[in-house]
Amino acid sequence: MILTTIFFARITQLAKNQKILRWFFVFFVSFACFAMRPSAGAIGQSSTAPSRIISLIPAVSEMLFAIGAGAQVVAVSSFDEYPAEVRKLPRVGALLDPDLERILSLAPDLVVVYESQTDLRRQLERASIPMFIYKHAGLADVTTTIRLLGGRIGRDAEANALVTRIDAGLAGIRARVAGRPKPRTLLVFGRDALALRGIYASGGVGFLHDMLIAAGGENVFADVKQQSVQATSELILARAPEVILELRAGDMTAEQRKREEDVWRVLSSVPAVRSGRVSIINDPLTVVPGPRVAEGTELIARLLHPDTFAQ
């Protein structure tokens, strides 16, 4: 939880406006769950399908709407953005600031919470409110969570159909990149604006790493078995990535994108910089471990293998 607090303080400092902060938080809460066990479950489970669901996790909110349970959702986190319907719903806080009073006032019969929210979980348990505990680890666990969620709310068929579509999408991407060279890739999810400072990259485990592998890349930090690596310029030079992909927050103009990509020019001996293979992806598809993971993986694959996807 200490790491969680430090990381949130970091992205709050980086964010320049509320929209960017919202995007960073959605990414952060997704990333914060990578270290959790690869499963999800329910406490206080009832045989009756819930009719008043509160979700504190943007990825699970997406799942609920994607399996046809949107009408059952009565509130979401402060940082939910997708689908558009969630923007009309009451907000009840998020990972670090859940509003228990607001949650109780909405009389939910199921609350989706993070595993790390131990205080909130104790309070909801005392109030006899059933919970769905979110525990994520990697790409494969997205579909596991969808199946468990569907079973919990009485929408098994819809959940299974969604899982089938996601699996088919990911299988299609893997098939298209199969047999092709795997470019050594640095996948960055955070750094200071217009500077090569405060660089955080994907390590060799977790959701981002799994997406990169499915997209036909090789993670330059695959040997570092943790979710994130604080990457100095010296370390990046030593790892010599052939492609650098950045996941960034908020809308960017063409000029802003070019300025940020040009920052990497100081590392002119890095193969990715020499060949001009530095790209920024500013799309939440790549950072929310929800129903749109196949689309997010394809965005990465198209940058790693542009010739294949141009066919």
N, C-alpha and C positions, 0 to 999 in steps of 0.2 A: 504493500500500500504506500510505502514511502516513495518507491520508484514512481508509482502512479501520480502522486502529488507533485513530485519534481517535474515529471514530464508535462503535466497539465499546466504548471506554472510557466514552463518553457514555451508551449504553444500559445498561451495567453499573451506572453511577451511578444511573440512573433506576429500575432494577428494585428492587422491595422484597422479592421472594422468588424462589425458584428457578423457580417456574412462570412468573412474569412474565418473568424473564430468558430462559427458554427460548423464550417467544413472541416477545420482542423479537429474539432471535438469529435465529429462523426468518425474521422479517421482514427483518432486516438483511442476511442472506446472500442473500436474494432481491434486495433493493435493490442490494447491492454489485455484482451482476452486470449491472445495467442498462447500464453504460457499456461493456460488452464487445461485441465484434463479434457480429452476429446469426447465429451458426452454432455447430455443435458438431461434434466429430470424434473419431476414435480414433487412438491410437498403439499400435504393436505389434499391429495387428489380425490376428486369426486367422480362418481359414475355419470353425473349429469354434465352435459357440455356447457361451458361457461357462456353467459350472455353479456357480461360486462367485463371486458378485458382491459387492463392497463399495461402498456409496454414501456419500459424504461430503456430499451435497447433499439436503436434505429434499424439494425439488421433484422431483428425479429419483427418489428412493425412491418417492414417490407414483406417478410414471410407471411404474416397474417393476412395482409391484403392480397398477396399473390395466391393464397389458397382459398380465397373467397370469404374470409372472416372479417373483412373490413367493417361491416355493420355491427360487429360485436365489440369493436375497439372503441372505448369511451374516453381514453386519454393516452397521451404519449409523452416522451421525454422533451426536454427543452430544446433539443437539437435535431429532432426529426424533421426531414425535408421531403421524403419520398415515400409513397406516391403523393400527388398533390392533395389528396383528401386529408392527409394528416395535418395540414396547415390550418384546418378549421377546428381541430380538436383541442381541448384543454391541455395545458402543459403542467407537468408535475415534477419538475426537476430532472436530475440525471444521475450519473454515477456518483459524483461527490456531493450533490446537494438535493437528495430526494425530499419532496415535500410530503411528509407523512400525513399531516392534517388534510391537505388537499386530496391525497389518495383516498383516505378514509371517507371523506365527504362524498366521494363519487360512488361509494358502495360497490366496489368491484367484487366479482366472484373468481377472479384470477389476476394475479399481478406477475408480470415477467420481470425478473430482477437479475442482476449480476451475482455470480457466486461470491465475489469479494464484498458485497454489501451486507456484511454480517449484522450490523446494527439494525438496518432496515428489515432484514429477514427475521430477526428476533421480535421486532415490534409487530410485524405482520402475523407472525405465528401466534403471538399473544392475543391478537385480534381475531384469530381463527380464519384468516384469509388465505386461501390456497395460493401457492406460488409455482411458477415454472422457473427453474434455476438455469441460467444461461452459462454454459461452460464450453468454450470453444478452443480449438487448437490449430487446425489446419484446413486446407481446402476441402478435403474429403469429409470433414465434420460438418460442413454447411448442410449437406444433404441429410446427414444423420440427425441434425437438429430439426430440419424441416419434417422429417418422418415422425420424430418424437412429438413435435408440436402438433402435427396433424392428428396423431393419436390422442393427445391430451384434450383437444377441443372438438373431437368428433368429426374430423375432416380427413380421414385416412386416404380416401380415394383421391381427393384433390392434391394432398401432399405427395402421394406416390406419383401422380401424373406430373407434378412440377419437378420432382426429382428425376423422372425419366427425361424430361426436356433438358434439364441442366446437364445430366450425364451425357446425353447425346451431343449437346453443344461442345462440351469439353472433349469428348471422344473425337468429334470432327476436327477440332483444332489440333489435337495430338496427331491425328492421321495426316493432316496437311503438312505438318513440320517433321514428320517421321523421316529419318534417314538424311536429314539436312544437317550441315555443320551447326553446332550449338555455340553461338557467340558468347564469349566470356563477358558477363554483364554486371555492372554495378547498379543496383536498384536503390536509389536514394529516396527517403521519405521526409527528410527535413534538413534544412540548412539556413544559415543567415541570408537575408536578402542581399543580393549583389555582392556576395563574398563567399569564399571557400572556407567558412568557419562554421562550427556547430553542425557538422555533417553527420547525419544518422542514416545508416544503410541497413538493408535486410541482411540478417545472418542466415545460417543454414537450416533453420527450422521455422515453421509458422506459415501463415496464410500467404504472405507476399512471396516467400521463397517458393512455395508450392505453385503459385500462379506463374512465376517465372519459368519454372521447370516445365509446366504444362504447355507454356507458350513456345517452348523450344530453345530456351536459353540455358546457360550455365552460370550459376551464381559465383562470383569471384570470392565470396565469403562463405561458400558452402561448407567449408571445414570448421567454421565457427558455429558451434551448436548452441546458438542462442538466437532470440528473435531480432535483436538489433546490434549493430556495431557502430561505435563512435569512430568514424573514419577520418583520420588526418590526411593532409595532402601527401605526406610521405608514405603512408600506408596505401593510398590509392596508386601512387607511382609504383610501388612494389608489386601490387596486384595486377597492374597493367590491363584494365578492362578494355575490351574491343567495342563495347557499347555502354553508354551511360544513360540510364533512364531515371527521370525525376518525377515523383508524384507531388504535385503542388496544389495549393489551395486557391479557390476563387477564380473569377474570370481574369483573363489576361489579354491585353492587346497584343498585336503582332510585334509592336516595338518593345513592349515589356518582355515578351517571350525571348526575343532576340538578345536583349540586354542580359537576361539571366543565363541564357545558353552561352553567351560570349564570355561570361565569367570564367568558364572552364579553360579558356585559351591559355591561361598562364601555365597549365600543365601540358605544354605542347608535346612532350615526349610520350604521353599516354596514347596508346593506339586509337582509342575512341575519339580523342580530340583531333589527332592528326587526320583521321578519315572523315571527320565531320559527323560522327554518329553519336551526338549528344542531343537528347530530346526531352521535352517536358510534357507530361500528361497531366492535365488539370481537369480530371473527370472523376467523380465519386464512384463510377463503375469499378475502378481499380482498387478501392479501399474499403468498401462495405461488404463483409462476408455474408451476403444475402442471396436472393433469387437471381440477381443479375451477374453472378460471378463468371459465367461463361462469356458474357459480353465484355466484361473487364479483362479477362484473360486474352480475348481476341484483340483488344486494343494493344496489349503488350506484344502479342505475336505479330501483328502487322508491322510494328516498328522493328522487330528482330528479323523478320523474314518478309520484307516488302515485295520481293519478286514473286514469292509463292502466293501471296494474297492479291496480287495484281492480276493473276491469271483468271 
